[in-house]
């Protein structure tokens, strides 16, 4: 079966089916997908497949309040990284060595941790701010020997 990203027409009906099933299983009131939700789902690149769509819809149903669906689509780390790199390269004409890049990454990680009062996990945590998984941030903190 082709990946979901190649079957755009299937996204809306699948999402609607997954939402209705999740709400029924959790005994929650019916919530409908809006055109905004569908556009958001269709604009995502879907590196996973139907299971990823199902998980996102179930998470939205769980975190929703009342008749408002809390749909959060994960950001694409590759496109985020590319965008940040392009902005960085456009603003700087200097070519950095690997050691300089590691120093920049360490400094940026420390700034993010300080900004979040050293909170790594959860909403408002440094991992969320940096756009990486909390486990990745923990590994980076250990590897770079970052201490509070």
Beta strands, then each sheet from edge to edge (+ up, - down):
end
